[in-house]
Amino acid sequence: QKTTYEIYQCDWSSDVCSSDLGDFVVHRGIDLDVRRGEILSLVGGSGSGKTTMLRQMLGLERPTQGEVRVFGTSLHGSDATALRRLRNRWGVLFQEGALFSALSVYDNLALPLRELRTVSEDMIRDLVMVKLEMVGIEPRHATKMPADLSGGMIKRIALARALALEPELVFLDEPTAGLDPDRSESFVKLIQELHRELNLTVVMVTHDLDTLVALSDRVAVLCDQKVEIIGTLDEVVANTHPFICNFFMGERGRRALEAVHAVKAIMAMT
């Protein structure tokens, strides 16, 4: 019952199940790698362990066996200082944004910078404004409270906060959940632009087929307590596992796949 995650030349080895789940095994015998610069999507049915895997990767849960290694360093074998340095190298976009409701937009973005205790307030102000501009939020919104923001704005500001410390690795948990189609498409384009411009490595959990098809370099499918397959979209779709067939070959899945193939055909002709 050992799980192995590898992050571009560095091991992410983890294990099977979270200790707070008792004897229930979430994952068994997983072998997973994440390559530098790619967008890897984790998909699976309800209860397949996507969130457990993500929490283990972030060091929020400790596996019952094995270890998690990020950038060559064990998350659970490091002291608090080393772990803090590691966490400064990645950012997280939580599903609902997770903005602090008692803090303004500005203070939400300034918080991780202030925690460093090495950056002046003048520099923090400049950095916050740069990050807001990066995600398409005008400076006039910096004084607003989260309760005054639309769902799309919350997602963008939460993404700006995830990028506050210039991470090289970003985790996205259901990035387009709760957005209408237009805002979802706009947010996907933003992620594509930032991934390209900042040379980010992205691990994304999503159940949205349009988001999955538009963003993924590779897809890892979780089912039956393991990663059934990890590969390109075409490789995954060719798999005959019942969950994969139902997930990708339904009406919406076929429509999303047809759209991306049409775009590739157009690009090949130009």
FENFENJO-V385091 format. One record per backbone hydrogen bond with DSSP energy under -0.5 kcal/mol. NH is the residue of the N-H (numbers start at 1). CO is the residue of the C=O. E is the energy in kcal/mol with one decimal. If there is no record, write none. Layout:
BEGIN
nh->NH co->CO e->E
nh->NH co->CO e->E
END
This chain:
BEGIN
nh->3 co->14 e->-1.3
nh->4 co->30 e->-2.8
nh->5 co->12 e->-4.4
nh->6 co->32 e->-2.5
nh->7 co->10 e->-2.7
nh->8 co->6 e->-0.6
nh->8 co->34 e->-5.1
nh->10 co->7 e->-3.0
nh->12 co->5 e->-4.8
nh->14 co->3 e->-1.0
nh->14 co->12 e->-0.6
nh->19 co->62 e->-1.0
nh->21 co->18 e->-1.9
nh->22 co->19 e->-1.3
nh->24 co->21 e->-1.6
nh->26 co->24 e->-0.6
nh->27 co->16 e->-1.8
nh->28 co->225 e->-3.9
nh->32 co->4 e->-3.5
nh->34 co->6 e->-5.0
nh->38 co->35 e->-1.9
nh->40 co->38 e->-0.6
nh->40 co->202 e->-2.9
nh->41 co->39 e->-0.5
nh->41 co->218 e->-2.2
nh->42 co->204 e->-3.4
nh->43 co->41 e->-0.6
nh->43 co->220 e->-2.5
nh->45 co->222 e->-0.7
nh->48 co->45 e->-2.0
nh->53 co->49 e->-2.5
nh->54 co->50 e->-2.3
nh->55 co->51 e->-2.7
nh->56 co->52 e->-2.1
nh->57 co->53 e->-2.3
nh->58 co->54 e->-1.8
nh->59 co->56 e->-1.0
nh->60 co->55 e->-2.4
nh->61 co->55 e->-1.2
nh->63 co->61 e->-0.5
nh->64 co->17 e->-1.5
nh->69 co->67 e->-0.5
nh->70 co->73 e->-3.0
nh->73 co->70 e->-1.9
nh->75 co->68 e->-3.4
nh->78 co->75 e->-0.5
nh->83 co->79 e->-2.4
nh->84 co->80 e->-2.1
nh->85 co->81 e->-1.9
nh->86 co->82 e->-2.1
nh->87 co->83 e->-2.4
nh->88 co->84 e->-1.3
nh->89 co->86 e->-2.0
nh->90 co->87 e->-1.1
nh->91 co->169 e->-2.0
nh->93 co->171 e->-3.0
nh->94 co->92 e->-0.7
nh->97 co->94 e->-1.6
nh->98 co->96 e->-0.6
nh->101 co->99 e->-0.6
nh->103 co->100 e->-1.7
nh->105 co->144 e->-2.5
nh->106 co->142 e->-2.7
nh->108 co->104 e->-2.3
nh->109 co->105 e->-1.8
nh->110 co->106 e->-2.3
nh->111 co->107 e->-1.6
nh->112 co->108 e->-0.5
nh->113 co->109 e->-0.6
nh->114 co->110 e->-2.7
nh->115 co->111 e->-2.1
nh->116 co->112 e->-0.7
nh->116 co->113 e->-0.6
nh->117 co->113 e->-0.6
nh->117 co->114 e->-1.0
nh->118 co->113 e->-0.5
nh->124 co->120 e->-2.6
nh->125 co->121 e->-2.5
nh->126 co->122 e->-1.9
nh->127 co->123 e->-2.6
nh->128 co->124 e->-2.8
nh->129 co->125 e->-2.1
nh->130 co->126 e->-2.0
nh->131 co->127 e->-2.4
nh->132 co->128 e->-2.4
nh->133 co->129 e->-2.2
nh->134 co->130 e->-2.1
nh->135 co->131 e->-1.3
nh->136 co->133 e->-1.3
nh->137 co->132 e->-3.0
nh->138 co->136 e->-0.5
nh->141 co->138 e->-2.0
nh->142 co->139 e->-2.0
nh->144 co->141 e->-1.4
nh->146 co->103 e->-0.7
nh->148 co->145 e->-2.2
nh->149 co->146 e->-1.7
nh->154 co->150 e->-2.3
nh->155 co->151 e->-2.0
nh->156 co->152 e->-1.9
nh->157 co->153 e->-2.7
nh->158 co->154 e->-2.6
nh->159 co->155 e->-2.1
nh->160 co->156 e->-2.3
nh->161 co->157 e->-2.3
nh->162 co->158 e->-2.0
nh->163 co->159 e->-1.3
nh->164 co->161 e->-1.4
nh->166 co->163 e->-1.9
nh->168 co->89 e->-1.9
nh->169 co->89 e->-1.2
nh->170 co->201 e->-2.8
nh->171 co->91 e->-2.7
nh->172 co->203 e->-2.7
nh->173 co->93 e->-2.5
nh->173 co->171 e->-0.5
nh->174 co->172 e->-0.8
nh->174 co->205 e->-3.2
nh->177 co->174 e->-1.4
nh->179 co->176 e->-1.8
nh->184 co->180 e->-2.9
nh->185 co->181 e->-2.5
nh->186 co->182 e->-2.1
nh->187 co->183 e->-2.4
nh->188 co->184 e->-2.3
nh->189 co->185 e->-2.0
nh->190 co->186 e->-1.8
nh->191 co->187 e->-2.3
nh->192 co->188 e->-2.4
nh->193 co->189 e->-2.3
nh->194 co->190 e->-2.6
nh->195 co->191 e->-2.7
nh->196 co->192 e->-1.9
nh->197 co->193 e->-2.9
nh->198 co->194 e->-2.6
nh->199 co->195 e->-0.7
nh->200 co->195 e->-1.2
nh->201 co->168 e->-1.8
nh->202 co->38 e->-2.9
nh->203 co->170 e->-2.4
nh->204 co->40 e->-3.0
nh->204 co->202 e->-0.5
nh->205 co->172 e->-3.0
nh->206 co->42 e->-1.6
nh->206 co->204 e->-0.5
nh->209 co->207 e->-0.6
nh->212 co->208 e->-2.5
nh->213 co->209 e->-2.8
nh->214 co->210 e->-2.1
nh->215 co->211 e->-2.0
nh->216 co->212 e->-2.1
nh->217 co->39 e->-2.6
nh->218 co->39 e->-1.7
nh->219 co->231 e->-3.1
nh->220 co->41 e->-3.2
nh->221 co->219 e->-0.5
nh->221 co->229 e->-2.6
nh->222 co->43 e->-3.3
nh->222 co->220 e->-0.6
nh->223 co->221 e->-0.6
nh->223 co->226 e->-2.6
nh->226 co->223 e->-1.4
nh->228 co->221 e->-2.2
nh->228 co->226 e->-0.9
nh->229 co->221 e->-0.8
nh->231 co->219 e->-2.0
nh->236 co->232 e->-2.5
nh->237 co->233 e->-2.7
nh->238 co->234 e->-1.3
nh->239 co->236 e->-1.6
nh->245 co->241 e->-2.5
nh->246 co->242 e->-2.5
nh->247 co->243 e->-2.6
nh->248 co->244 e->-2.7
nh->249 co->245 e->-2.0
nh->254 co->250 e->-2.7
nh->255 co->251 e->-2.0
nh->256 co->252 e->-2.4
nh->257 co->253 e->-2.4
nh->258 co->254 e->-2.6
nh->259 co->255 e->-2.0
nh->260 co->256 e->-1.9
nh->261 co->257 e->-2.2
nh->262 co->258 e->-2.0
nh->263 co->259 e->-2.0
nh->264 co->260 e->-2.2
nh->265 co->261 e->-2.1
nh->266 co->262 e->-2.1
nh->267 co->263 e->-2.4
nh->268 co->264 e->-2.2
nh->269 co->265 e->-1.1
nh->270 co->266 e->-0.9
nh->270 co->267 e->-0.5
END
